[in-house]
């Protein structure tokens, strides 16, 4: 059995904004958002999918996540599961804001945490945090090469 690589979406694999960034990449438009996929996303997924089972876990709503997958390079890949905000634990702050914790609970297929790796730009919202590799936040830069670095890291260390 391959290890499971759980991927975050926003600011990890894609960037969504209300502003057209006027980049070489044509963004996907969803409601009021311009959606930009991170450079080298397809190459990253092709490489890691040979060595890992893939899954997506986003703190975003299901309809948004579905559109992201459908309209980016993600549509070309098979995922073991796609979890959204509904599978997150709500954390309420004293001032009333809500954060969404991705709390991993083991299943019969993955009876040990050491078989699971998260990639997320916000590891504080992953439990257990020890399973998370911090990904540099993506804000639409066309010169971003984080996924190339992550490919090298994952294929050579896991």
C-alpha angles and dihedrals in degrees: 000000000000122000115260118246112198114199129204117213115205114071089352104066101359141019123217124193140163089234127076102235092203093229129158087255115082106230124225109241117222117174103306095341133100107209120207123187118221115256114265093018095136093045090048093051093046091053100043095041089067091061105026139043107239132223136167126224117177131171087218127101120276098246091053093047091049090054092048092053093044095050104040138057086278088081090073095061138073119236126200088219142343114218123187138182089299089069094049127094113239116234115196120205125213090255093053102257119136127223124186120229120205098216112188116217116185120247128197089262092056108035094165133049091222089073092061132074126183124204110202140147090218107047093169086076094055121086118229090032090191088074093057128095111205112238119202108250114260116219100169103283111160091208093058112129100171094119091056089053091047092050090055092045095049097044094046101039109030 
